[in-house]
Amino acid sequence: MGIKKYFSISNISLMGAAVVGSYVLISTYIVKRSLPAGACPLESYDKWIYLAMALAIISVVTDGLGRKSRA
């Protein structure tokens, strides 16, 4: 794989992580805002949070591989 492909994968996965993470934060804020004080929301965003973390890790790993092959 070429260096450009690693950077492309890195950039795309980082943008995906940012989009998914923003979705989770905004959704959680909207749900908590509409509930009374002390109430616990029933929706779970664990899968979305894990997806955002996985995309961020993929971004870091592919960026590191691209930098290593350049040296």
N, C-alpha and C positions, 0 to 999 in steps of 0.2 A: 504494500500500500504506500502511496506517495504521501509526502508531508502535507500537501494540501488537503487530502482526504481526511487525515487525522484532525486538522484544524477545522474542517467542515463539520465533522462529527462532533468535535468538541463544542463548537459554537452552537450547533443545532440543539445538542443536548442541554447546554447551559440555558438557552432561550426556553426550551421546553420546561426545564426545572423552574425557571422564573415564572412562567405562565401558570403552571400547576400550583406552585406555592402561593402565587397571588390569588388564584381562585379559592384556595383553601382559606386563606386569611380573610378575604372579602366575605365568603360564605359564612364563616364562623362569626364574623362581626355582625352581619345582618341577622343571623339567627339569634345570637345572644342579645342584640339590641331589642328584639321584639319580645323577649321573655321577661317575666317579672323578676324582681331581685331575689337571688337565692335559688332560682330554678336551674335545673341541669338540662341542657339540650340532649335530645335523644339521638340525633344524627351523629354518626361517627365518620370521620374523614381519615381514618388510619391508612386505608389503601392509597388515597391520594397523597398523603404525606410520605409514605414509603416510595411511591412513584417519583415524587419530587427529589427525595434523597438519592434514589438510584440514578436518576438522570444527572444530578450534580456530581455523583461519584464517577459516572461514565465520562463526564466532561473533564474532570481533573485527571483521570487516568489517560485518556486520549491526548490531552494537552501535554502531559508528562512524556508520553511515548513520542510525540512529535518533536519535543525539545531534545530528547535523548538522541534521536536519530540525526538531528541537525549538527550535533557537536562532533 
